[in-house]
Amino acid sequence: MKKILQGMVMAIALLIAFSYILGYEYLFKGIAKTYLRGYSSADINDGKLFPSHLIAATHPSPWPRDPEYNKKPLPKSLVDNLEATKTASFLIIRDGKILHEEYWEGYSENTHTNSFSMAKTVTALLLGAAIDDGKIKDENELFSTIYPSYAQVPYGKKLTFRDLATMEAGLNWNENYKNPFSPNAKAYYGNSLAEAVLLRGFKELPGTRFEYQSGATQLLGFGIRKAVNIPLASYASQKLWGPLHMEQNATWSTDENGMEKTFCCIHSDSRDFAKLGLLMLNNGKSDTLQVISRNFIEKMRTPTRASNGAYGYSTWINNDATYKHYYFWGLLGQYIIMVPQKNLIIVRTGSYENQPKDQKGRPEQVSYLVNEVVEKVLH
């Protein structure tokens, strides 16, 4: 028995040693932050498990309420869908006022949940802010002007900020959320985003093909961070959370070096997420203040040819639908949906795994929610 135990200890020690040698030491952190908590992957409540930077709400102001606020229950078909998909929050904003908000499973208007990839769209907004501030010339500026080493990299020397924002970066990246050995897992659980992303390299010429890659937005984050020369959470506070009158402080998860995970991980409440949608719907304005230039907002919500009409600047788009809409989309069904022709914003957060998608890779639930709200709630 003693020899068996010694053999097991030796095997475990070798496993740990090889994990560090091969660069998979982040797996132990992933196990502690998921499986040992009863989850099989990242979840919307994991904000306190990682270091973070504060996004300060410096000028808070509450949402005005629609005269019909929460006076009518949602239709049963919609409620059944929301409950079946483990929804945490559901908000409807009509003409700049809250018409309906509802929470499940102990969540409330004060609960902060993980944005997941909705942070990609926030990062694109910060790109617009950096361009407005003259920190970055425009979206066609070469990434190598910020990171000169990329000028020496085949394909990398052609990389632009637009390529990163539109998911046409051509990185050597496999977007797989289920594989613990994928670059996504290393970026999410690892200690160094620079190690996980800056050294990935390229598999094709940037600007030639659409491929959704979290690494592209993380590279974009590195570029903006270096250009503005302050933490991105601080920049988000100055350029978004303050001007948009967010009601609560938010946090942005970082690696161990203090770099924000721009591909994911802003932890905020659903009401404040909705204000990001209002900014987009109002063409970059908050009240009378032009927060982000209208021209850049228009580029964000204009679909690219390479994406087959499904994606703009870090923004998902569905102009094929009866009620055209565009939206932020995060893992497990985090949505901020804008429906311009109805002056409508829909926010949904929750834990919807294995979401069905349409032929262009977009979640079917989004168009379903739009149709249900427009046809059964607004009428």
C-alpha positions in Angstrom: 0.0 0.0 0.0 2.8 2.3 0.9 4.4 1.8 -2.5 1.1 2.5 -4.3 0.7 5.8 -2.4 4.2 6.7 -3.2 3.6 5.9 -6.8 0.4 8.0 -6.9 2.2 11.0 -5.3 5.0 10.7 -7.8 2.6 10.5 -10.7 0.7 13.6 -9.4 4.0 15.5 -9.0 5.1 14.6 -12.5 1.7 15.7 -13.9 2.0 19.1 -12.1 5.6 19.5 -13.3 4.7 18.7 -17.0 1.7 21.0 -16.8 4.0 23.9 -15.9 6.6 22.9 -18.4 3.9 22.8 -21.2 2.2 26.0 -20.1 -1.0 24.4 -18.8 -0.6 25.5 -15.2 -3.8 27.6 -15.5 -5.8 24.4 -15.6 -5.4 24.1 -11.8 -6.9 27.5 -11.3 -9.7 26.6 -13.7 -10.5 23.5 -11.8 -10.7 25.5 -8.5 -12.8 28.2 -10.0 -15.3 25.9 -11.8 -15.5 22.2 -11.0 -14.8 22.7 -7.3 -17.7 25.2 -7.2 -20.1 22.8 -8.9 -19.9 24.3 -12.4 -18.6 22.8 -15.6 -17.3 26.1 -17.1 -17.2 29.8 -16.5 -20.4 31.3 -15.0 -22.1 34.7 -14.6 -21.3 34.8 -10.9 -17.5 34.4 -11.0 -16.5 38.1 -10.8 -15.1 37.9 -7.2 -12.8 35.0 -8.2 -10.5 37.1 -10.3 -8.5 40.3 -9.7 -10.3 43.3 -11.2 -10.2 47.1 -11.8 -13.1 49.4 -10.8 -15.2 51.1 -13.4 -16.5 54.1 -11.5 -20.0 55.4 -11.9 -19.2 59.1 -11.2 -22.5 60.7 -12.1 -25.3 58.2 -11.3 -28.8 58.8 -12.4 -31.7 56.3 -12.3 -33.7 55.2 -15.3 -37.0 57.0 -15.8 -40.0 54.7 -15.7 -42.6 54.3 -18.5 -46.2 55.1 -17.3 -47.0 51.4 -17.9 -43.9 50.1 -15.9 -44.5 46.5 -14.9 -48.3 46.9 -15.1 -48.8 44.0 -17.5 -47.2 40.5 -17.0 -45.1 39.2 -19.9 -46.9 36.7 -22.2 -46.7 33.1 -21.0 -44.8 32.0 -24.1 -42.1 34.5 -23.4 -41.9 33.7 -19.7 -41.7 29.9 -20.5 -38.8 30.6 -22.8 -37.0 32.8 -20.3 -37.4 30.3 -17.5 -36.4 27.3 -19.6 -33.2 29.1 -20.6 -32.2 30.0 -17.0 -32.7 33.7 -17.3 -31.5 35.9 -14.5 -32.8 39.3 -15.7 -35.0 40.6 -18.5 -35.5 44.3 -19.2 -37.5 46.2 -21.8 -36.7 49.9 -22.5 -39.1 51.8 -24.6 -38.4 55.4 -25.8 -35.7 55.7 -23.2 -37.8 54.5 -20.2 -38.0 51.2 -18.4 -41.3 49.5 -19.5 -40.6 46.1 -17.8 -38.0 44.4 -15.7 -38.1 41.0 -14.1 -35.6 38.9 -12.2 -35.4 35.2 -11.4 -33.4 32.9 -9.2 -32.6 35.5 -6.5 -31.1 38.0 -9.0 -32.2 41.7 -8.7 -31.5 45.2 -10.1 -28.5 45.4 -7.8 -26.9 42.1 -8.9 -23.7 42.2 -10.9 -23.2 39.4 -13.5 -20.5 38.6 -16.0 -20.9 40.3 -19.4 -18.8 37.7 -21.0 -18.3 38.8 -24.7 -20.5 41.8 -24.4 -17.3 43.3 -23.2 -16.0 43.0 -26.8 -18.5 45.6 -27.9 -17.6 47.9 -25.0 -13.9 47.5 -26.1 -15.0 48.7 -29.6 -16.7 51.7 -28.0 -13.4 52.5 -26.3 -11.6 52.3 -29.6 -14.1 54.9 -30.9 -13.3 57.0 -27.8 -9.5 56.7 -28.4 -10.0 57.8 -32.0 -12.1 60.7 -30.9 -9.4 61.7 -28.4 -6.7 61.5 -31.1 -4.9 58.7 -29.3 -5.4 56.4 -32.3 -5.5 58.0 -35.8 -8.4 55.9 -37.1 -9.5 52.3 -37.3 -7.3 51.7 -40.3 -4.1 52.5 -38.4 -1.6 49.7 -38.3 -1.4 47.9 -35.0 2.4 48.0 -35.4 2.3 51.8 -34.8 1.4 50.9 -31.2 3.3 47.6 -31.0 6.3 48.1 -33.3 7.4 44.4 -33.0 4.4 43.5 -35.1 6.1 45.2 -38.1 8.6 42.3 -38.1 5.9 39.6 -38.1 4.7 38.0 -41.3 1.0 39.0 -41.7 1.2 40.9 -38.4 2.7 43.9 -40.2 -0.6 44.2 -42.1 -2.8 44.1 -39.0 -5.1 47.1 -38.4 -7.3 48.1 -35.6 -10.3 47.6 -37.9 -9.2 44.0 -38.5 -9.3 43.4 -34.8 -12.7 45.0 -34.3 -14.3 43.2 -37.2 -12.9 39.7 -36.4 -10.7 39.6 -39.5 -7.4 39.4 -37.7 -6.3 36.1 -39.0 -4.8 35.0 -35.7 -3.6 31.5 -34.9 -6.6 31.0 -32.6 -9.1 28.3 -32.0 -12.3 29.7 -30.4 -13.4 26.7 -28.3 -15.1 27.2 -24.9 -15.3 23.5 -24.0 -11.7 22.6 -24.6 -9.6 23.3 -21.4 -6.4 23.3 -23.6 -7.7 26.1 -25.9 -6.4 29.6 -25.9 -9.7 30.8 -24.6 -9.2 28.9 -21.4 -5.6 30.1 -21.0 -6.7 33.7 -21.4 -9.6 33.3 -19.0 -7.8 31.4 -16.2 -4.2 32.1 -16.8 -1.9 34.6 -15.1 -0.8 36.5 -18.2 -2.9 37.8 -21.1 0.3 38.9 -22.8 1.6 35.3 -22.8 -1.8 33.9 -23.9 -2.4 36.4 -26.7 0.6 38.5 -27.8 2.6 35.4 -28.8 -0.1 33.6 -30.7 1.0 34.5 -34.3 -1.1 34.5 -37.5 -2.4 31.8 -39.8 -3.5 34.1 -42.6 -3.4 37.6 -43.9 -5.5 40.0 -41.8 -8.5 41.6 -43.4 -9.4 38.7 -45.7 -11.7 36.4 -43.7 -14.2 36.7 -40.8 -13.5 34.4 -37.9 -14.7 35.1 -34.4 -11.7 35.1 -32.1 -11.5 36.3 -28.6 -7.8 36.8 -29.0 -8.6 39.6 -31.6 -10.4 41.7 -29.0 -7.8 41.1 -26.4 -5.2 42.3 -28.9 -7.4 45.3 -29.5 -7.5 45.9 -25.8 -3.7 45.8 -25.6 -3.5 48.4 -28.4 -6.0 50.8 -26.8 -4.5 50.4 -23.4 -1.1 51.4 -24.7 -2.5 54.3 -26.8 -4.4 55.9 -23.9 -1.8 55.1 -21.3 -4.3 54.4 -18.4 -6.1 51.3 -17.3 -9.0 50.5 -19.6 -11.4 50.4 -16.6 -10.4 54.0 -15.8 -10.9 54.9 -19.4 -14.3 53.2 -19.5 -15.2 55.2 -16.4 -14.2 58.5 -18.1 -15.7 57.7 -21.5 -18.8 55.5 -20.7 -19.8 54.9 -17.1 -19.6 58.6 -16.1 -21.2 60.2 -19.2 -23.9 57.6 -19.4 -24.9 58.2 -15.7 -24.5 54.6 -14.8 -26.1 53.8 -11.4 -23.5 51.5 -10.0 -19.8 51.0 -10.1 -18.7 48.0 -12.2 -15.6 45.8 -12.2 -13.5 44.5 -15.1 -11.6 41.3 -14.5 -7.9 41.4 -15.1 -5.0 39.1 -15.3 -2.3 39.0 -12.6 -0.5 41.9 -14.3 -3.5 44.2 -14.2 -4.5 44.0 -17.8 -8.2 43.9 -18.4 -9.8 40.9 -20.1 -11.2 42.8 -23.0 -12.6 39.7 -24.6 -15.0 39.3 -21.7 -15.7 39.9 -18.0 -17.2 43.3 -17.2 -19.3 42.7 -14.1 -22.3 45.0 -13.9 -26.0 45.2 -13.3 -28.6 44.9 -16.1 -29.9 48.4 -15.8 -26.4 49.8 -16.5 -25.9 47.3 -19.3 -29.1 48.8 -20.9 -27.5 52.2 -20.9 -24.8 51.0 -23.2 -27.7 50.0 -25.5 -29.2 53.5 -25.2 -25.9 55.0 -26.2 -25.9 52.9 -29.4 -29.6 53.6 -30.1 -29.0 57.4 -29.6 -26.1 57.4 -32.2 -23.4 57.9 -29.6 -25.1 60.6 -27.5 -26.0 60.7 -23.8 -28.5 63.6 -23.4 -26.9 66.4 -25.4 -23.3 65.1 -25.1 -21.7 63.3 -28.0 -19.9 60.5 -26.1 -18.7 58.5 -29.1 -18.8 60.0 -32.6 -21.9 59.1 -34.6 -19.7 58.1 -37.5 -18.0 55.4 -35.4 -21.3 54.1 -34.0 -22.6 53.8 -37.5 -19.5 51.7 -38.4 -20.1 49.5 -35.4 -23.6 48.6 -36.5 -22.9 48.2 -40.2 -22.4 44.6 -41.2 -19.1 43.7 -43.0 -19.0 41.8 -46.2 -16.7 39.2 -44.8 -19.1 38.3 -42.0 -21.9 37.7 -44.5 -23.9 40.6 -43.0 -23.8 39.3 -39.4 -21.1 41.4 -37.7 -19.9 45.0 -37.7 -17.3 46.5 -35.3 -17.6 44.0 -32.4 -21.4 44.1 -32.8 -23.8 41.4 -33.9 -26.3 42.4 -36.6 -29.5 40.9 -37.9 -30.9 42.9 -40.9 -32.5 39.7 -42.2 -35.2 39.9 -39.5 -38.7 41.4 -39.8 -37.6 43.9 -37.1 -34.0 44.7 -37.8 -31.8 44.7 -34.8 -28.2 44.7 -33.6 -26.8 43.6 -30.3 -24.0 42.8 -27.8 -23.8 39.1 -27.2 -22.0 37.3 -24.4 -21.6 33.6 -23.6 -24.6 31.9 -21.9 -27.0 34.4 -23.5 -26.0 37.8 -22.3 -27.7 40.3 -24.6 -28.2 44.0 -25.1 -30.5 44.3 -28.1 -31.3 47.4 -30.0 -34.4 47.6 -32.3 -34.2 51.1 -34.0 -37.5 51.1 -35.7 -39.3 50.6 -32.4 -36.8 52.7 -30.3 -36.5 49.6 -28.2 -33.8 48.0 -26.0 -34.0 44.5 -24.6 -31.5 43.2 -22.0 -31.4 39.5 -21.1 -28.8 37.9 -18.8 -28.6 34.3 -17.6 -27.1 30.9 -18.0 -28.3 29.5 -21.3 -25.9 26.7 -22.4 -25.8 25.2 -25.9 -27.7 28.0 -27.6 -29.2 27.1 -31.0 -27.8 29.4 -33.7 -29.0 30.4 -37.2 -27.1 29.8 -40.5 -24.9 32.9 -39.8 -23.9 31.8 -36.3 -26.3 34.1 -34.5 -28.3 33.0 -31.4 -31.9 32.2 -32.4 -33.1 33.4 -29.0 -32.3 37.0 -29.9 -34.7 37.2 -32.9 -37.3 35.3 -30.8 -37.1 37.8 -28.0 -37.4 40.7 -30.4 -40.5 39.2 -32.1 -42.2 38.4 -28.8 -41.6 41.8 -27.3 -42.6 43.8 -30.4 -45.7 41.7 -31.3 -47.0 40.7 -27.9 -45.7 43.2 -25.3 -45.7 46.5 -27.2 -49.0 45.9 -29.0 
